Amino acid sequence: MGAEAKIPDLVAAMEEEGGASSSGEEQTRREEQMRREEREMTDSILSSIPSSPISIDISLPLPQMKPHIIDLCKDLFGKWSCLESSHFTVETVSGGITNLLLKVTVKEATGVDVPLTVRLYGPNTDLVIDRKREMQALPHLSAAGFGAELLGLFENGMVQSFLNARTLSPVDMSNPKIAAEIARQLYKFHQVEVPGPKEPQLWNDVYKFLEKAATLQFDDDEKQAKYETISFTEVRDEVNALKELSDLLHAPSVFSHNDLLSGNLMLNEKEEKLYFIDFEYGSYSYRGYDIANHFNEYAGYECDYSLYPDKSAQYHFFRNYLQPDGLHELLDKDLDNLYVETNTFRLASHIYWSLWALIQAKVSPIDFDYIWYFFLRYNEYKKQKEACFSLARKYLSSDGCLET
């Protein structure tokens, strides 16, 4: 064929390439427009919520903190601005690692008691928590029926409606009835659409933590000596290997809680209603990671990882997660997929929280041995690595089949 004969084919190819490029640009424009509209909607929702420039010193003892909490409530909610201080009671609900929860009860002029929850952010938590991401998600999670209603914002915290429910214990989570409800609610949580990038943020966060954790310097000689025994080259190699393996699973990306421990689960037993709370670590991530992280929390405050659920208990959870309404057929392959996903990301959960602990060791004012916690989680990762890697590799090499 001569050069003249090839020209039409070349022109057609160039036109096709140009059309594809134009189509790609149009898709990019549509996605940018959609993200812009999502941000505007979120900003509109947040702008309608009362806000205050007041900042509360979280280190104050409760009696000294109370007048500031009262001033905050009066500033946020004008209808209470003229109430005497005696109309306000303040009590501690819980003191977490990254925040302090207070219950404020306001006796209105009519004599009606109105309970609220005030959440104070811990100092330096912006190093491990993306507050902007949290604020983007809250209105959408609330609209979907998750968590307490957001009532007010202030410099270092938020005010929410008070949930009349008890906090679960670690033992509660392994109760089959409660586990089934957690699974059903988690499936619904994973269906919520939240503005922002839909790509999983897990590895971005892990590498950010790793970068920060590898350059710390401690004033305490004992801490520094323990810290210097850590090989960050080894840790990075482990992270790279785990990411490479987990990427082969093509796990679905969903908006994830990422911190579903017992303290973030509440149950109103009279109404049989389960609540998820505290979404500060929420982001798009892998569904298997969110489930695995929850399973790791069966270890409880004693960090007994032998309490990680066995295969039977996991499949009970998976059935309720994958079939929350009980109306469609569930294939064994779907259960096996989720089992492998979960037990691969089980390792990622240990890596994430081990690196998180090192950063906390440097910045947290809480009297807790975070260096010890790093070694606890990292050693658990190494203990479980061989079995979890082997499971994933066998599954991948057998076209997604598990041996019975």
C-alpha positions as a Markdown table, in Angstrom:
| # | Residue | x | y | z |
|---|---|---|---|---|
| 1 | Met | 0.0 | 0.0 | 0.0 |
| 2 | Gly | 1.4 | 3.4 | -1.0 |
| 3 | Ala | 1.7 | 6.5 | 1.3 |
| 4 | Glu | -1.3 | 8.1 | -0.4 |
| 5 | Ala | -3.5 | 5.2 | 0.6 |
| 6 | Lys | -2.4 | 5.4 | 4.2 |
| 7 | Ile | -3.3 | 9.1 | 4.6 |
| 8 | Pro | -7.1 | 8.5 | 5.1 |
| 9 | Asp | -6.3 | 5.9 | 7.8 |
| 10 | Leu | -4.0 | 8.3 | 9.5 |
| 11 | Val | -6.5 | 11.1 | 9.4 |
| 12 | Ala | -9.2 | 8.9 | 10.8 |
| 13 | Ala | -6.9 | 7.7 | 13.6 |
| 14 | Met | -6.0 | 11.3 | 14.5 |
| 15 | Glu | -9.7 | 12.2 | 14.5 |
| 16 | Glu | -10.5 | 9.2 | 16.7 |
| 17 | Glu | -7.7 | 10.2 | 19.1 |
| 18 | Gly | -8.8 | 13.8 | 19.2 |
| 19 | Gly | -12.4 | 12.6 | 19.9 |
| 20 | Ala | -11.2 | 10.4 | 22.7 |
| 21 | Ser | -9.1 | 13.3 | 24.1 |
| 22 | Ser | -12.1 | 15.6 | 23.9 |
| 23 | Ser | -14.3 | 13.0 | 25.6 |
| 24 | Gly | -11.8 | 12.6 | 28.4 |
| 25 | Glu | -11.6 | 16.4 | 28.9 |
| 26 | Glu | -15.3 | 16.6 | 29.0 |
| 27 | Gln | -15.5 | 13.8 | 31.6 |
| 28 | Thr | -12.8 | 15.7 | 33.7 |
| 29 | Arg | -14.9 | 18.9 | 33.5 |
| 30 | Arg | -18.0 | 17.1 | 34.6 |
| 31 | Glu | -16.2 | 15.5 | 37.6 |
| 32 | Glu | -14.7 | 18.9 | 38.6 |
| 33 | Gln | -18.2 | 20.5 | 38.3 |
| 34 | Met | -19.7 | 17.7 | 40.4 |
| 35 | Arg | -17.0 | 18.2 | 43.1 |
| 36 | Arg | -17.6 | 21.9 | 43.1 |
| 37 | Glu | -21.3 | 21.4 | 43.6 |
| 38 | Glu | -20.7 | 18.9 | 46.4 |
| 39 | Arg | -18.4 | 21.4 | 48.2 |
| 40 | Glu | -20.9 | 24.2 | 47.8 |
| 41 | Met | -23.7 | 22.0 | 49.2 |
| 42 | Thr | -21.5 | 21.0 | 52.2 |
| 43 | Asp | -20.6 | 24.7 | 52.8 |
| 44 | Ser | -24.2 | 25.7 | 52.6 |
| 45 | Ile | -25.2 | 23.0 | 55.2 |
| 46 | Leu | -22.3 | 24.0 | 57.5 |
| 47 | Ser | -23.0 | 27.7 | 57.2 |
| 48 | Ser | -26.5 | 27.2 | 58.6 |
| 49 | Ile | -25.1 | 25.7 | 61.8 |
| 50 | Pro | -24.3 | 28.1 | 64.6 |
| 51 | Ser | -20.6 | 28.7 | 65.1 |
| 52 | Ser | -18.5 | 30.5 | 67.8 |
| 53 | Pro | -14.8 | 31.6 | 67.9 |
| 54 | Ile | -14.5 | 30.4 | 71.5 |
| 55 | Ser | -11.8 | 27.9 | 72.3 |
| 56 | Ile | -11.9 | 25.7 | 75.4 |
| 57 | Asp | -8.7 | 24.6 | 77.2 |
| 58 | Ile | -9.1 | 20.8 | 77.3 |
| 59 | Ser | -6.5 | 20.5 | 80.1 |
| 60 | Leu | -8.6 | 22.4 | 82.6 |
| 61 | Pro | -10.2 | 20.4 | 85.5 |
| 62 | Leu | -14.0 | 20.2 | 85.0 |
| 63 | Pro | -14.9 | 22.7 | 87.7 |
| 64 | Gln | -12.7 | 25.3 | 86.0 |
| 65 | Met | -13.8 | 24.4 | 82.6 |
| 66 | Lys | -17.6 | 24.6 | 83.4 |
| 67 | Pro | -17.9 | 28.5 | 83.2 |
| 68 | His | -16.3 | 28.4 | 79.7 |
| 69 | Ile | -18.6 | 25.6 | 78.6 |
| 70 | Ile | -21.6 | 27.7 | 79.8 |
| 71 | Asp | -20.3 | 30.8 | 77.9 |
| 72 | Leu | -19.9 | 28.7 | 74.8 |
| 73 | Cys | -23.5 | 27.4 | 75.0 |
| 74 | Lys | -24.8 | 30.9 | 75.5 |
| 75 | Asp | -22.8 | 32.2 | 72.6 |
| 76 | Leu | -23.9 | 29.4 | 70.2 |
| 77 | Phe | -27.6 | 29.4 | 71.2 |
| 78 | Gly | -29.0 | 32.9 | 71.8 |
| 79 | Lys | -32.2 | 31.6 | 73.5 |
| 80 | Trp | -30.0 | 30.6 | 76.5 |
| 81 | Ser | -28.0 | 33.8 | 76.7 |
| 82 | Cys | -30.0 | 35.2 | 79.6 |
| 83 | Leu | -30.1 | 32.0 | 81.7 |
| 84 | Glu | -28.3 | 31.9 | 85.0 |
| 85 | Ser | -25.3 | 29.6 | 85.3 |
| 86 | Ser | -27.3 | 27.5 | 87.7 |
| 87 | His | -29.4 | 26.3 | 84.8 |
| 88 | Phe | -26.4 | 24.5 | 83.3 |
| 89 | Thr | -24.9 | 21.2 | 84.5 |
| 90 | Val | -21.7 | 19.8 | 83.0 |
| 91 | Glu | -20.4 | 16.3 | 83.4 |
| 92 | Thr | -17.8 | 14.1 | 81.7 |
| 93 | Val | -19.1 | 11.3 | 79.5 |
| 94 | Ser | -15.7 | 10.0 | 78.4 |
| 95 | Gly | -12.2 | 11.1 | 77.8 |
| 96 | Gly | -10.8 | 9.6 | 74.6 |
| 97 | Ile | -7.3 | 9.7 | 73.3 |
| 98 | Thr | -8.2 | 12.4 | 70.7 |
| 99 | Asn | -11.1 | 14.1 | 72.3 |
| 100 | Leu | -13.1 | 14.8 | 75.5 |
| 101 | Leu | -16.9 | 14.3 | 75.6 |
| 102 | Leu | -19.0 | 16.3 | 78.0 |
| 103 | Lys | -22.7 | 16.1 | 78.7 |
| 104 | Val | -24.3 | 19.5 | 79.2 |
| 105 | Thr | -27.9 | 19.7 | 80.5 |
| 106 | Val | -29.7 | 23.0 | 80.1 |
| 107 | Lys | -32.8 | 23.7 | 82.2 |
| 108 | Glu | -34.8 | 26.1 | 80.0 |
| 109 | Ala | -37.0 | 28.9 | 81.4 |
| 110 | Thr | -40.0 | 26.5 | 80.8 |
| 111 | Gly | -38.4 | 24.0 | 83.1 |
| 112 | Val | -37.6 | 21.5 | 80.3 |
| 113 | Asp | -34.2 | 19.9 | 80.5 |
| 114 | Val | -32.3 | 19.8 | 77.2 |
| 115 | Pro | -29.2 | 17.5 | 77.0 |
| 116 | Leu | -26.3 | 18.2 | 74.7 |
| 117 | Thr | -22.9 | 16.6 | 73.9 |
| 118 | Val | -19.9 | 18.9 | 73.7 |
| 119 | Arg | -16.9 | 17.3 | 72.0 |
| 120 | Leu | -13.5 | 19.0 | 72.6 |
| 121 | Tyr | -10.6 | 18.1 | 70.3 |
| 122 | Gly | -7.4 | 17.0 | 71.9 |
| 123 | Pro | -4.2 | 19.1 | 71.4 |
| 124 | Asn | -2.2 | 18.4 | 68.2 |
| 125 | Thr | -4.8 | 15.9 | 66.9 |
| 126 | Asp | -4.6 | 17.7 | 63.5 |
| 127 | Leu | -1.4 | 15.7 | 63.0 |
| 128 | Val | -3.3 | 12.4 | 62.8 |
| 129 | Ile | -6.9 | 13.7 | 62.0 |
| 130 | Asp | -8.1 | 15.6 | 58.9 |
| 131 | Arg | -10.6 | 17.9 | 60.5 |
| 132 | Lys | -11.6 | 19.4 | 57.1 |
| 133 | Arg | -12.4 | 15.9 | 55.8 |
| 134 | Glu | -14.4 | 15.2 | 59.0 |
| 135 | Met | -16.5 | 18.4 | 58.5 |
| 136 | Gln | -17.2 | 17.5 | 54.9 |
| 137 | Ala | -18.5 | 14.1 | 55.9 |
| 138 | Leu | -20.6 | 15.0 | 59.0 |
| 139 | Pro | -23.6 | 16.6 | 57.4 |
| 140 | His | -24.0 | 13.7 | 54.9 |
| 141 | Leu | -23.6 | 11.0 | 57.5 |
| 142 | Ser | -26.1 | 12.8 | 59.8 |
| 143 | Ala | -28.6 | 13.1 | 56.9 |
| 144 | Ala | -28.2 | 9.4 | 56.4 |
| 145 | Gly | -29.1 | 8.8 | 60.0 |
| 146 | Phe | -25.7 | 8.1 | 61.5 |
| 147 | Gly | -24.4 | 9.7 | 64.7 |
| 148 | Ala | -25.7 | 12.6 | 66.7 |
| 149 | Glu | -27.1 | 15.7 | 65.1 |
| 150 | Leu | -24.6 | 18.5 | 64.6 |
| 151 | Leu | -25.9 | 21.5 | 66.5 |
| 152 | Gly | -22.9 | 23.9 | 66.7 |
| 153 | Leu | -19.3 | 24.4 | 65.9 |
| 154 | Phe | -16.5 | 26.2 | 67.8 |
| 155 | Glu | -12.8 | 26.7 | 67.6 |
| 156 | Asn | -11.7 | 23.4 | 69.0 |
| 157 | Gly | -14.8 | 21.2 | 68.9 |
| 158 | Met | -18.5 | 20.8 | 68.2 |
| 159 | Val | -21.8 | 20.5 | 70.0 |
| 160 | Gln | -24.1 | 17.6 | 69.1 |
| 161 | Ser | -27.4 | 16.2 | 70.2 |
| 162 | Phe | -27.2 | 13.8 | 73.2 |
| 163 | Leu | -27.8 | 10.2 | 72.4 |
| 164 | Asn | -29.7 | 8.3 | 75.1 |
| 165 | Ala | -27.8 | 5.1 | 74.8 |
| 166 | Arg | -25.0 | 3.2 | 76.5 |
| 167 | Thr | -21.5 | 2.7 | 75.1 |
| 168 | Leu | -20.7 | -0.9 | 74.1 |
| 169 | Ser | -18.0 | -2.9 | 75.8 |
| 170 | Pro | -15.5 | -4.9 | 73.7 |
| 171 | Val | -17.2 | -8.1 | 74.8 |
| 172 | Asp | -20.6 | -6.8 | 73.4 |
| 173 | Met | -19.2 | -6.7 | 69.9 |
| 174 | Ser | -18.7 | -10.4 | 69.8 |
| 175 | Asn | -22.3 | -11.1 | 70.9 |
| 176 | Pro | -23.9 | -12.7 | 67.7 |
| 177 | Lys | -27.0 | -10.5 | 67.8 |
| 178 | Ile | -25.1 | -7.3 | 68.3 |
| 179 | Ala | -22.5 | -8.3 | 65.8 |
| 180 | Ala | -25.2 | -8.9 | 63.2 |
| 181 | Glu | -26.7 | -5.5 | 63.8 |
| 182 | Ile | -23.2 | -3.8 | 63.6 |
| 183 | Ala | -22.7 | -5.6 | 60.2 |
| 184 | Arg | -26.0 | -4.5 | 58.8 |
| 185 | Gln | -25.4 | -0.9 | 60.0 |
| 186 | Leu | -21.9 | -0.9 | 58.6 |
| 187 | Tyr | -23.2 | -2.0 | 55.2 |
| 188 | Lys | -25.6 | 1.0 | 55.2 |
| 189 | Phe | -22.8 | 3.3 | 56.4 |
| 190 | His | -20.7 | 2.1 | 53.4 |
| 191 | Gln | -23.4 | 3.2 | 51.0 |
| 192 | Val | -23.3 | 6.9 | 52.1 |
| 193 | Glu | -22.0 | 9.2 | 49.4 |
| 194 | Val | -19.6 | 11.8 | 50.9 |
| 195 | Pro | -18.1 | 14.7 | 48.9 |
| 196 | Gly | -14.4 | 14.6 | 48.0 |
| 197 | Pro | -12.1 | 12.1 | 46.4 |
| 198 | Lys | -13.6 | 8.6 | 46.2 |
| 199 | Glu | -10.2 | 6.9 | 46.0 |
| 200 | Pro | -9.1 | 5.0 | 49.1 |
| 201 | Gln | -7.1 | 7.2 | 51.4 |
| 202 | Leu | -5.6 | 4.4 | 53.6 |
| 203 | Trp | -2.2 | 4.2 | 52.0 |
| 204 | Asn | -1.9 | 8.0 | 51.6 |
| 205 | Asp | -2.5 | 8.3 | 55.3 |
| 206 | Val | -0.1 | 5.4 | 56.2 |
| 207 | Tyr | 2.8 | 7.0 | 54.1 |
| 208 | Lys | 2.1 | 10.4 | 55.7 |
| 209 | Phe | 2.3 | 8.8 | 59.2 |
| 210 | Leu | 5.4 | 6.9 | 58.2 |
| 211 | Glu | 7.1 | 10.1 | 57.0 |
| 212 | Lys | 6.3 | 11.9 | 60.2 |
| 213 | Ala | 7.1 | 8.9 | 62.5 |
| 214 | Ala | 10.5 | 8.4 | 60.9 |
| 215 | Thr | 11.9 | 11.9 | 61.8 |
| 216 | Leu | 10.9 | 12.2 | 65.5 |
| 217 | Gln | 13.2 | 13.3 | 68.3 |
| 218 | Phe | 12.3 | 12.7 | 72.0 |
| 219 | Asp | 13.5 | 14.8 | 75.0 |
| 220 | Asp | 13.1 | 11.7 | 77.2 |
| 221 | Asp | 16.2 | 9.6 | 76.9 |
| 222 | Glu | 14.4 | 6.3 | 77.6 |
| 223 | Lys | 11.8 | 7.1 | 74.9 |
| 224 | Gln | 14.5 | 8.1 | 72.5 |
| 225 | Ala | 16.5 | 4.9 | 73.1 |
| 226 | Lys | 13.4 | 2.7 | 72.4 |
| 227 | Tyr | 12.6 | 4.8 | 69.3 |
| 228 | Glu | 16.1 | 4.3 | 67.9 |
| 229 | Thr | 15.6 | 0.5 | 67.9 |
| 230 | Ile | 13.0 | 0.9 | 65.2 |
| 231 | Ser | 14.1 | 0.2 | 61.6 |
| 232 | Phe | 12.0 | 2.5 | 59.4 |
| 233 | Thr | 13.6 | 1.0 | 56.3 |
| 234 | Glu | 12.1 | -2.4 | 57.4 |
| 235 | Val | 8.7 | -0.8 | 58.2 |
| 236 | Arg | 8.6 | 0.9 | 54.8 |
| 237 | Asp | 9.4 | -2.4 | 53.1 |
| 238 | Glu | 6.6 | -4.0 | 55.0 |
| 239 | Val | 4.2 | -1.3 | 54.0 |
| 240 | Asn | 5.2 | -1.5 | 50.3 |
| 241 | Ala | 4.8 | -5.3 | 50.3 |
| 242 | Leu | 1.4 | -5.2 | 52.0 |
| 243 | Lys | 0.1 | -2.5 | 49.6 |
| 244 | Glu | 1.3 | -4.4 | 46.6 |
| 245 | Leu | -0.5 | -7.5 | 47.7 |
| 246 | Ser | -3.7 | -5.8 | 48.8 |
| 247 | Asp | -3.9 | -3.9 | 45.5 |
| 248 | Leu | -4.2 | -7.2 | 43.7 |
| 249 | Leu | -7.5 | -7.8 | 45.6 |
| 250 | His | -9.2 | -4.8 | 43.9 |
| 251 | Ala | -11.3 | -4.3 | 47.1 |
| 252 | Pro | -14.2 | -1.9 | 46.8 |
| 253 | Ser | -13.7 | 1.7 | 48.0 |
| 254 | Val | -16.4 | 2.9 | 50.4 |
| 255 | Phe | -16.7 | 5.7 | 52.8 |
| 256 | Ser | -15.4 | 4.1 | 56.0 |
| 257 | His | -15.5 | 4.8 | 59.7 |
| 258 | Asn | -12.0 | 3.5 | 60.2 |
| 259 | Asp | -12.2 | 3.5 | 64.0 |
| 260 | Leu | -15.1 | 1.3 | 64.9 |
| 261 | Leu | -14.1 | 0.3 | 68.4 |
| 262 | Ser | -16.5 | -0.4 | 71.2 |
| 263 | Gly | -16.3 | 3.2 | 72.4 |
| 264 | Asn | -17.7 | 4.4 | 69.1 |
| 265 | Leu | -20.7 | 2.2 | 69.2 |
| 266 | Met | -23.8 | 3.0 | 71.4 |
| 267 | Leu | -26.9 | 1.0 | 72.0 |
| 268 | Asn | -30.3 | 2.1 | 73.1 |
| 269 | Glu | -31.6 | -1.3 | 74.4 |
| 270 | Lys | -35.1 | -0.2 | 75.0 |
| 271 | Glu | -35.5 | 0.9 | 71.3 |
| 272 | Glu | -33.0 | -1.7 | 70.1 |
| 273 | Lys | -31.2 | 1.1 | 68.2 |
| 274 | Leu | -27.5 | 1.0 | 67.5 |
| 275 | Tyr | -25.5 | 4.2 | 66.9 |
| 276 | Phe | -22.2 | 4.8 | 65.2 |
| 277 | Ile | -20.4 | 7.8 | 66.6 |
| 278 | Asp | -17.2 | 9.8 | 66.3 |
| 279 | Phe | -16.3 | 10.0 | 62.6 |
| 280 | Glu | -13.0 | 11.9 | 62.9 |
| 281 | Tyr | -11.0 | 9.2 | 61.2 |
| 282 | Gly | -13.6 | 8.7 | 58.4 |
| 283 | Ser | -12.5 | 8.6 | 54.8 |
| 284 | Tyr | -12.9 | 6.7 | 51.6 |
| 285 | Ser | -11.1 | 3.4 | 52.2 |
| 286 | Tyr | -11.4 | -0.3 | 51.5 |
| 287 | Arg | -14.4 | -2.1 | 52.9 |
| 288 | Gly | -12.2 | -5.0 | 54.1 |
| 289 | Tyr | -10.0 | -2.6 | 56.0 |
| 290 | Asp | -13.0 | -1.1 | 57.9 |
| 291 | Ile | -14.2 | -4.5 | 58.8 |
| 292 | Ala | -10.8 | -5.8 | 59.8 |
| 293 | Asn | -10.1 | -2.8 | 61.9 |
| 294 | His | -13.3 | -3.4 | 63.7 |
| 295 | Phe | -12.4 | -7.1 | 64.3 |
| 296 | Asn | -9.0 | -6.0 | 65.7 |
| 297 | Glu | -10.9 | -4.0 | 68.3 |
| 298 | Tyr | -12.3 | -7.2 | 69.7 |
| 299 | Ala | -9.0 | -7.2 | 71.6 |
| 300 | Gly | -10.4 | -4.6 | 73.9 |
| 301 | Tyr | -8.5 | -2.3 | 76.2 |
| 302 | Glu | -6.4 | -5.2 | 77.3 |
| 303 | Cys | -5.1 | -5.6 | 73.7 |
| 304 | Asp | -5.7 | -9.3 | 73.7 |
| 305 | Tyr | -5.5 | -10.1 | 70.0 |
| 306 | Ser | -6.4 | -13.7 | 70.6 |
| 307 | Leu | -10.0 | -12.5 | 70.8 |
| 308 | Tyr | -9.9 | -11.7 | 67.0 |
| 309 | Pro | -13.1 | -13.5 | 65.7 |
| 310 | Asp | -12.7 | -17.0 | 64.3 |
| 311 | Lys | -13.8 | -17.9 | 60.7 |
| 312 | Ser | -17.2 | -18.9 | 61.8 |
| 313 | Ala | -17.8 | -15.6 | 63.7 |
| 314 | Gln | -16.5 | -13.7 | 60.7 |
| 315 | Tyr | -18.8 | -15.4 | 58.2 |
| 316 | His | -21.7 | -14.6 | 60.5 |
| 317 | Phe | -20.7 | -11.0 | 60.3 |
| 318 | Phe | -20.2 | -11.1 | 56.6 |
| 319 | Arg | -23.6 | -12.7 | 55.9 |
| 320 | Asn | -25.3 | -9.9 | 57.7 |
| 321 | Tyr | -23.1 | -7.3 | 56.0 |
| 322 | Leu | -23.6 | -8.7 | 52.5 |
| 323 | Gln | -27.3 | -9.5 | 53.0 |
| 324 | Pro | -28.6 | -6.8 | 55.3 |
| 325 | Asp | -32.2 | -7.2 | 54.1 |
| 326 | Gly | -32.1 | -11.0 | 53.8 |
| 327 | Leu | -33.9 | -10.7 | 50.4 |
| 328 | His | -31.2 | -11.7 | 47.9 |
| 329 | Glu | -29.2 | -14.8 | 47.3 |
| 330 | Leu | -25.7 | -14.8 | 48.8 |
| 331 | Leu | -23.0 | -16.7 | 47.0 |
| 332 | Asp | -20.1 | -18.5 | 48.8 |
| 333 | Lys | -17.7 | -16.6 | 46.5 |
| 334 | Asp | -18.9 | -13.3 | 47.9 |
| 335 | Leu | -18.3 | -14.5 | 51.4 |
| 336 | Asp | -14.8 | -15.8 | 50.5 |
| 337 | Asn | -13.9 | -12.5 | 48.8 |
| 338 | Leu | -14.7 | -10.6 | 51.9 |
| 339 | Tyr | -12.9 | -13.1 | 54.1 |
| 340 | Val | -9.7 | -12.7 | 52.2 |
| 341 | Glu | -10.1 | -8.9 | 51.9 |
| 342 | Thr | -10.6 | -8.6 | 55.6 |
| 343 | Asn | -7.8 | -10.8 | 56.7 |
| 344 | Thr | -5.3 | -9.1 | 54.4 |
| 345 | Phe | -6.3 | -5.6 | 55.6 |
| 346 | Arg | -6.1 | -6.9 | 59.1 |
| 347 | Leu | -2.4 | -6.4 | 58.7 |
| 348 | Ala | -2.9 | -2.8 | 57.4 |
| 349 | Ser | -4.8 | -1.9 | 60.6 |
| 350 | His | -1.9 | -2.9 | 62.8 |
| 351 | Ile | 0.5 | -0.9 | 60.6 |
| 352 | Tyr | -1.7 | 2.2 | 60.6 |
| 353 | Trp | -2.2 | 2.3 | 64.4 |
| 354 | Ser | 1.4 | 1.4 | 65.1 |
| 355 | Leu | 2.6 | 4.5 | 63.2 |
| 356 | Trp | -0.2 | 6.6 | 64.6 |
| 357 | Ala | 1.1 | 5.6 | 68.1 |
| 358 | Leu | 4.6 | 7.0 | 67.4 |
| 359 | Ile | 3.2 | 10.4 | 66.4 |
| 360 | Gln | 1.1 | 10.4 | 69.6 |
| 361 | Ala | 4.2 | 9.5 | 71.6 |
| 362 | Lys | 5.6 | 12.8 | 70.6 |
| 363 | Val | 2.6 | 15.1 | 70.8 |
| 364 | Ser | 0.0 | 13.7 | 73.1 |
| 365 | Pro | -0.3 | 15.1 | 76.7 |
| 366 | Ile | -2.0 | 11.9 | 77.8 |
| 367 | Asp | 0.0 | 9.7 | 80.2 |
| 368 | Phe | 0.1 | 6.6 | 78.0 |
| 369 | Asp | 3.1 | 4.5 | 76.8 |
| 370 | Tyr | 2.6 | 5.0 | 73.0 |
| 371 | Ile | 6.1 | 3.6 | 72.2 |
| 372 | Trp | 5.0 | 0.3 | 73.9 |
| 373 | Tyr | 1.8 | 0.5 | 71.8 |
| 374 | Phe | 3.8 | 0.8 | 68.6 |
| 375 | Phe | 5.7 | -2.4 | 69.4 |
| 376 | Leu | 2.5 | -4.2 | 70.4 |
| 377 | Arg | 0.8 | -3.4 | 67.1 |
| 378 | Tyr | 3.8 | -3.9 | 64.9 |
| 379 | Asn | 4.7 | -7.2 | 66.5 |
| 380 | Glu | 1.2 | -8.4 | 66.1 |
| 381 | Tyr | 1.5 | -7.5 | 62.4 |
| 382 | Lys | 4.6 | -9.6 | 62.1 |
| 383 | Lys | 3.0 | -12.4 | 64.1 |
| 384 | Gln | 0.0 | -12.6 | 61.7 |
| 385 | Lys | 1.8 | -11.7 | 58.4 |
| 386 | Glu | 2.7 | -15.1 | 57.2 |
| 387 | Ala | -0.8 | -16.6 | 57.5 |
| 388 | Cys | -2.5 | -13.5 | 56.1 |
| 389 | Phe | -0.1 | -13.2 | 53.1 |
| 390 | Ser | -0.4 | -17.0 | 52.5 |
| 391 | Leu | -4.2 | -16.8 | 52.4 |
| 392 | Ala | -4.2 | -13.9 | 50.0 |
| 393 | Arg | -1.7 | -15.4 | 47.6 |
| 394 | Lys | -3.4 | -18.8 | 47.5 |
| 395 | Tyr | -6.7 | -17.1 | 46.8 |
| 396 | Leu | -5.2 | -15.0 | 44.0 |
| 397 | Ser | -3.4 | -18.0 | 42.5 |
| 398 | Ser | -6.6 | -20.1 | 42.5 |
| 399 | Asp | -8.8 | -17.6 | 40.7 |
| 400 | Gly | -10.7 | -16.6 | 43.8 |
| 401 | Cys | -11.4 | -20.0 | 45.3 |
| 402 | Leu | -10.9 | -21.0 | 48.9 |
| 403 | Glu | -10.3 | -24.6 | 49.8 |
| 404 | Thr | -13.1 | -26.1 | 51.9 |
